[in-house]
Amino acid sequence: MLVVILVETQLPENLGAVARVMANFGLTELRLVRPQVDPFDPKALATAVGAAKLLRQARVISCLEEAITDLHYIFGTSACQRDMIKIYETPRSFAAFATHALKSQSLTGVVFGPERTGLTNDDLARCERIIQVPVDPNFSSLNLAQAVGMISYEFYQAKTSPFGCTFKVGQTKKADQKQIGQFLHFLEKNLDDVNFWRVASKKPVMWRNLQSLWTRTNLTEQEIQTLYGMITSLRGWVPIKESNKQ
């Protein structure tokens, strides 16, 4: 299943248009993170036309972390490349990836930011990959519903003509976002405990980069358990001082 997640959407007409284009391509799961407008706004319902049901059933959630907790793969969207190490996908290459995830019954989410600013770097750091629509660089701004429509269209087409590679996980399975989030909280706490950041003002950027490192890898449940064990073991290890060496 493909989940559409809208963060702080500002215009009721955009909410309605997103619901309408989702219905065009068979998508039914809409989640709204801190929406700035009421999904029951008459303008939103009117713009949705026959897809108003999606607005009535949409989940309203207070934070992105909660919105993605049950998902296995999470993609952010951005009109431009950000200053972080990420894999960038086009809507078509994303669709190839997402259809293979669908075969393994994995849940995939695509996150769209506010109309005026898009997603923050902190939001994108929490995403595994970024989808960027190839457009004229002289006019790269897309309407929210247009962006959702392009990605939904490619996903719908790819379901009938799948292509790309398959991520094989053996006896384990891909970790969902709740497990990844719990691991990231565990990692951050341990780094705080050992004063890893040294200069406090540098922590936000360093932590964002570390989140990007882990979220762009396809961590499995078994690998996360191994990482827990590895970090716990390292915390209990005491290095031998030079003066104690024989």
C-alpha positions, 0 to 999 in steps of 0.5 A, a space after each residue: 500500500 502507498 500512503 500519502 502524508 501531507 505536512 502542514 497543508 495550508 489551502 483547503 483547495 489543495 487538500 481537496 485536489 490531492 484527495 481527487 487525484 489520489 482517487 484517480 489512481 486508486 490510493 486510499 490512505 491519506 494522513 495529515 500532519 498538523 494541517 493548517 486547514 480543516 479537512 471538512 472545509 467546504 472548499 476542500 470537500 467541493 474540490 475533492 468532488 467524488 473523493 470527499 470520502 478520503 478527506 473524511 477518513 484521513 488521519 490527522 496526526 500531530 507529528 511526522 514521527 507518529 505518521 510514519 511509525 507503521 511504514 517500512 519505506 519513507 520517501 520525502 519530496 523536494 523541489 531542489 536538492 538539499 545539502 545532505 547525502 541522500 538518494 534522489 529518485 524521479 517519480 518513475 524510479 520511485 514507482 519501480 521501487 515502491 511496486 516491489 515493496 508492495 509485492 512483499 506487503 511492505 508499506 511505503 509512504 510519500 511525504 509532501 511539505 507545506 505549499 510555501 516552504 516544502 519539507 524542512 531538512 529535519 523532515 527529510 533527514 527522517 526519510 530514506 530517499 527523496 523524490 524530485 520531479 524533473 522540471 525546468 530549473 527556471 520554474 521548478 515550483 509545482 502545485 501540491 496536487 500536481 506533485 501528488 498526481 505525478 507520483 501517484 500516476 507513475 506508481 499506478 502505471 508501474 503496478 501493471 508493468 513492474 520493473 527494477 530490482 528486488 530487495 531480498 531480506 532472507 529470514 528477516 524482514 525490512 524494519 518498519 519506521 517505528 523500529 527505526 525511530 526507536 533505534 535512532 532515539 537509542 543511538 542519540 541517547 547513547 551519543 549524548 551520554 558519551 558527549 559525542 557532539 563535543 560542541 553543542 552548537 554542531 549537534 543539530 547538523 551532525 545528528 541530521 547527517 547521522 539520521 540520513 546515514 541510517 535512513 538511506 540504508 535498508 535496515 532489517 529487523 535482524 540488523 537493528 538488533 545487531 546494532 543495539 547489541 553492538 552499541 551496548 557492547 561498545 558502551 561497556 568496553 574500557 580502552 587500555 591506557 598506554 601506561 598500563 601496557 607492558 
